[in-house]
Amino acid sequence: MSTELDPFFAALRHDAEALPAAAPAHVRELGRRRGRRRALAVGAAAFAAVAVIALVIGVALPHGRPHGGEPATPGPTSTEAPPRFEKLTPVGSAIALGAAVSNRLATVQVLGDRAFVCLQNEAGETSVVAVDLATGRKVWGPLVVATFRDTAVIHWHPRFVVLMGRHDDGTRPDGSVLTLDPDSGKTLLKVDVDAFEQDDIVLGESTLVIGSRGEGTTRGYDLATGQVRWTVPDPSGRIVHSLPMQLPGGPGAAPLRSAFGGSFLATGQFVQFTGDGTAIVRDVGTGAEASRRAGVLSPSGAGGEHDDGVAVGGVLYAVDHGTGATVRATDLTKPGAATTTVYTAAQGARIGQVLACGPGRICLAEQSDNGMRLVDLDTGRRRAVWTRDGVTRDWHALDGQVLVNGLDEPGGIYDAAGKQLLKEPGRRQGWIDPRSALVFTQDDEVLGVTPLNGDPVRLGAIGAALGWGWSRTHLIAVVGDEIKVWRFAA
């Protein structure tokens, strides 16, 4: 399955008090950790405007072994004015959900002037409510859309309400992907996924791609109608993994991704890996093959192991699954381009999650017996710009900056040079835009920060929330058996 979901469900390894918005392969991790699923949910944080990528500055640090090369390309800077914080002001009356069946999980998506709240009760029944942010009133719902015996979450998309859920009791198919019409709540698409832990899910702007590994087929579905757009059989080498091709950054990339920075849509293309180590680039809308490169990955073992990584701007950065200790780069747009090693982990360490975190930059988690270390790598110079020891698995990259959430320890936000900008302890923090953030404290208080190295503004308390999300001006939370909306910025 696409590793786009890994940052999401990784939070459920902890007895966490928050859960970010979803993206496609985290469901498998959740299945392994189901016993710790009673977690508070953070919804789609600042799904309003994320703008652009911060300036990239390189400073070598002496940890793993990056490999020499050219400098990264600086990105544009944000021109959007930061929000002007105000005290939390309730918008309208709370929306009563009823307490007949208690909810165990809530995630929130913000799309334009509406919030979409996904609720799952103890019986697994999953419903969605649409809320108008300007008035705090319910637009439609709660609409029951499915029942999942494990967990269901909402995933940000610029045009639709997208839900993904799975079972954990041997039911086949063991999960589904749904899209809803934001205006009416009508179910537009419902596609079953045979096995969430093996199958691939890649989400495009208008197409859902599902690769059935058991069937040996990849299909593209129209998100607006549920109709099959195209079908491609696996090649002889068999597909073992798929991931989206991301835009390298800048204003063109911003509307097509979550403000958490870890959940990207496939913007035109996606990449499939075969068991013999070939990378195939395909068009999301048609399934047509754009390019094919042999030998860019290690051949998969008998268990179907694959190389994790990220594809951005036509370049694939893949972790060698054999050793788990090197990252190799291949420009898939240039026939005959060499595959080169850009990073080697420290002795005894393995590389886990890899994210794009700026033009010419990737960030990766390096795990060893001493704990986890976060590495920001300049892929042009092939050297570490900065590192941070002792991080949890819950971190996100946005526009050249990296946010580390404090699930087990205080987190923070780090700029492109590794300087810690946000030092306020909080159980969770998230961006409003590249220069502004919200912080949720252990005492259920909300703080606003802009600039990111400035003093926090105390906005008020919201109580113990099951889940929450926000735009640039409004905060939405599920508190008890109610949905509440506040305004926090002009």
HELIX and SHEET records of a PDB file:
HELIX    1   1 THR A    3  LEU A    5  5                                   3    
HELIX    2   2 ASP A    6  PHE A    9  1                                   4    
HELIX    3   3 ALA A   10  ARG A   13  5                                   4    
HELIX    4   4 HIS A   26  ARG A   32  1                                   7    
HELIX    5   5 ARG A   34  ARG A   36  5                                   3    
HELIX    6   6 ALA A  254  LEU A  256  5                                   3    
SHEET    1   A 5 ALA A  41  ALA A  45  0                                        
SHEET    2   A 5 ALA A 465  TRP A 470  1                                        
SHEET    3   A 5 HIS A 474  VAL A 479 -1                                        
SHEET    4   A 5 GLU A 482  ALA A 489 -1                                        
SHEET    5   A 5 PHE A  85  PRO A  90 -1                                        
SHEET    1   B 5 ALA A  41  ALA A  45  0                                        
SHEET    2   B 5 ALA A 465  TRP A 470  1                                        
SHEET    3   B 5 HIS A 474  VAL A 479 -1                                        
SHEET    4   B 5 GLU A 482  ALA A 489 -1                                        
SHEET    5   B 5 ILE A  95  ALA A  96 -1                                        
SHEET    1   C 9 ARG A  65  PRO A  66  0                                        
SHEET    2   C 9 THR A 340  THR A 344 -1                                        
SHEET    3   C 9 THR A 326  ASP A 331 -1                                        
SHEET    4   C 9 VAL A 315  VAL A 319 -1                                        
SHEET    5   C 9 GLY A 309  VAL A 312 -1                                        
SHEET    6   C 9 ILE A 239  GLN A 246  1                                        
SHEET    7   C 9 GLN A 269  THR A 274 -1                                        
SHEET    8   C 9 ALA A 279  ASP A 283 -1                                        
SHEET    9   C 9 GLU A 289  ARG A 293 -1                                        
SHEET    1   D 4 ASN A 103  LEU A 111  0                                        
SHEET    2   D 4 ARG A 114  ASN A 121 -1                                        
SHEET    3   D 4 GLU A 125  ASP A 132 -1                                        
SHEET    4   D 4 LYS A 138  THR A 147 -1                                        
SHEET    1   E 4 ALA A 152  HIS A 155  0                                        
SHEET    2   E 4 VAL A 161  ARG A 166 -1                                        
SHEET    3   E 4 GLY A 175  LEU A 180 -1                                        
SHEET    4   E 4 THR A 187  VAL A 193 -1                                        
SHEET    1   F 4 ASP A 200  LEU A 203  0                                        
SHEET    2   F 4 THR A 207  SER A 212 -1                                        
SHEET    3   F 4 THR A 217  ASP A 222 -1                                        
SHEET    4   F 4 VAL A 228  PRO A 233 -1                                        
SHEET    1   G 4 ARG A 350  ALA A 356  0                                        
SHEET    2   G 4 ARG A 361  SER A 368 -1                                        
SHEET    3   G 4 GLY A 371  ASP A 378 -1                                        
SHEET    4   G 4 ARG A 383  ASP A 389 -1                                        
SHEET    1   H 4 TRP A 395  LEU A 398  0                                        
SHEET    2   H 4 GLN A 401  VAL A 404 -1                                        
SHEET    3   H 4 GLY A 412  TYR A 414 -1                                        
SHEET    4   H 4 GLN A 420  LEU A 422 -1                                        
SHEET    1   I 4 ARG A 428  ASP A 433  0                                        
SHEET    2   I 4 SER A 436  PHE A 440 -1                                        
SHEET    3   I 4 GLU A 445  VAL A 449 -1                                        
SHEET    4   I 4 VAL A 457  ALA A 461 -1                                        
END                                                                             
